[in-house]
Amino acid sequence: MPVSVNQGENIRTFESGPGISQYTQDLIDRDSRVFYHQTLSSPVFNVVEKAEGAYIFDSEGNKYLDLHGNGVHTVGYNNPKVLAAMRKQIDEALMFAPRRFTNQPAVELAEKLTRIAPAGLTRALFCPGGSEAIEMATMLAKQVTGKWKTLSYYGTFHGAGFQAISIGADPHFREGLGPLMPGAIHLELPDYYRNPWGWTNQEQIDEEYLRQLTVQIECNPGIAALISEPIFYNSTVPTRYFWEKAKAICQAHGILLIFDEIYTAFGRTGKMFASEHFVTPDVIVVGKGFGGGVVPFAGIIGREEFNVLGQRSIGHYTHEKNPFCAAVSGAVIDFVVEQGLAEHAQELGAYLKAGLEALQEEFEWIGHISGLGLNLGVDLVKNRSSKERAVDEAHRLMAFCMQRGISFKLIQGNILNLKPALVITQEEADFILSTLKEGLRAL
Ligand SMILES: Cc1ncc(COP(=O)(O)O)c(C=O)c1O
């Protein structure tokens, strides 16, 4: 089946599998006619008919181990515990609570979330999606510090809202909009593998990026917050030293540290929150997997002393205390804790990474492997010394894996982004490794 992949830079078309039926083609055509097209979303690959556990199933009866899932499939699609919580909530006939009333699922969720959060993060606020949660975290930082500038990293994505695209720095979301949020200052994203100086010494690299952070802070008085994912979107894992030092620099200047854990929270990196590998920030933002892959739900958790806005608003979303969404998210947390998913992600992630490292010994294509837990990035290069990105080869490998039942996304054109549901088994990890091996051999 010919599929087109829109990775933002350009659209590539290739054969991904057997021919498709009239039903599938019609739905793809109707999708193209009725939705506004936008980068990274159009055109679509295929039609999903079912999503279960770690898999999606297309309308041609093909099954794919989903290593992307938009990050929502942390506890697996159609997780039985999540579905049971949904049914219970429907039976209790409490699907919405108007503002100024509270409800048990919402209060229980906030209590549960703050209980599992790093110490000191004791208050929560919910909203429908990750972008809104980023808005809330940013507004909270501005309100409590009395400052309005922000620091964040080039190339990152923190959501589609106006503040979120201003903080994020992916050009696809910013071009053509005129002036964005004033005071959104960007820093170069730390990169230990492909930095502009060709350095490999982590300490030296950390010091340079920390120096840049300090320079920006000193040249731009009035910064409210540094907003970043603790582990970057391309699976680069900063050192603990980097985040400790960055936090100390921020603290010294009255700047809050906000970690966007929309992708990484709830066990993905081998800890309940990725922050736990590094430092406790002032605010953590959650989303995606928080809604169990069935409802859109997100939120923030932060420090007690930020509870000073009784006469202002930083969120005020209609679904702020939606009992149905809260029941789902409560079940997600219970499942992650009861099943020890963080430990599982740590063990299986280490297993998968070791397998990828073995492939790296065999295939020159693999320049670098990064990530923690079940959040891994495999950087394909044309040449290990030049580190030139193997973009075409990465697309061919992606198509090969698609044909054999594995779906993943590419980052920066050449990095295989491997983020499966945390419920995958060792056999499924072996399937990923053997398929990649076949695909690399075919390259
Ligand atoms: C790191 C990160 N932050 C924020 C968002 C925005 O979340 P949402 O799409 O739920 O608004 C995303 C979504 O891809 C994300 O990956």
The ligand as an ORCA input file, in Angstrom:
! r2SCAN-3c Opt
* xyz 0 1
  C       6.178     17.277     25.410
  C       4.796     17.696     25.038
  N       4.226     18.747     25.663
  C       2.977     19.151     25.366
  C       2.224     18.515     24.393
  C       0.824     18.996     24.083
  O      -0.124     18.103     24.569
  P      -1.590     18.072     23.920
  O      -1.448     17.564     22.525
  O      -2.364     17.146     24.808
  O      -2.132     19.449     23.959
  C       2.786     17.433     23.709
  C       2.023     16.749     22.646
  O       2.529     16.114     21.761
  C       4.093     17.004     24.040
  O       4.683     15.971     23.420
*
